[in-house]
Amino acid sequence: MKTIHRNPNVMWREEADALAQVREALERGDEAEETGTSVLFSGGTMLSLNFLGTEIWKLCDGRTLDGIVAELLPQFEVDEAVLREDAQAFLDELAAKGFIAYAE
């Protein structure tokens, strides 16, 4: 199975205030999908990630998709198949933009 690795040339940072706001909103049961909690920079391209995107990004450390889904599943109230599909689509987008790479 393919492992997933962040491109070491990508600079990124988490937005601490936004992250705290999202966590508080999620604890209340509010929606927070549109709030950016981290920013990626590479080759003149900037990408803002929401909370789920940020958590997926942080797990792109040589894990497989299965490993990422297993880590995230307890944190989110979502069906595993939905999480897997969303994570794969997001990872494919990151790969197309050169932010991550898949390795055998």
N, C-alpha and C positions, 0 to 999 in steps of 0.2 A: 504494500500500500504506500502511496506517495506521502512524503513528509512535507511540511510547509514551513518555509523560512522567510523571515523579514529580510528585505534588501538592506544590507548594512549601510548603504549610501543614503537611505531615507532618514531625514531628521524628523523627530516627532516630540510632541509634548502633550501631557494631559492638562486640561483646564480644571484646576482644583475647585474653584468656586462653582463652575457648572456641574462638575461631578458630584459635589455635595448636594446641590439643588436636585439633581436627578435622583440620587439615592433617597432623599427625603420624599420626593414625589412618588417614587415607587413604593416606599413604605406605607404611604397613605393610600395606595391603590390608584394613583393618578397616572395618566399617560405622560410619557416623557420622550417619545420616539424622535421628536424633531429637535431636541436640544443637543448641540454638539458638546462632546466632553473631551475630545482630543483633536489635534491637527497634525497632518502628515505633510511634509515638504520634500519634493524631489524633482530635480531638473526643471525648476520653474513652475511646477505643478503643486497646488495646495489642495488638500482634501480634508474636510471636516467630518469627523466620525461621531455618530451618536453612541449612547452607552453600550449597546450590544456590539456595534462595530469596534469600539475601543477594546472591549473585553476579548473579542475574537482576535484583534490585532496583537494584543499582548500575549496570546497563546500561540502565535506563529513562531514558535521557537524550536521547531523540529518535530512537533507533534503531527499526528495524522488528523484527518477530519473527524474520525471516530473519537480520538483523544480530546479534541476541542469540544465536540458535542457532549461527551461524558462530563467534562469539567463544567460546562455551562448549564446543563440540564437542571441541576438542583437550584440554580439561581433564578430561573425564569419559569413562570407558569405557562408552559407551552408544550404541545405535543412534540415528541422527539422527532417525528418525521418532518414536521413543519420547521423545527429548529435546524435540522440537518439540511433541508432544502434552502432555507434562507442563508445559512452559513456558507454553503457551497456556492450559491449565487454571488454572495459578497466576496468570497475568496477569489472566484473567477474574475470579478471586476478588478480586484486589487492586482491580480496577476497580469491582466491585460494592460494595466497602467504601469507595470514594472515595480510595484511596491512590495510584492512577494514573489517567491519562486517555489515551484514544486520540485522535489527531488525523489528519486527512486530509492 
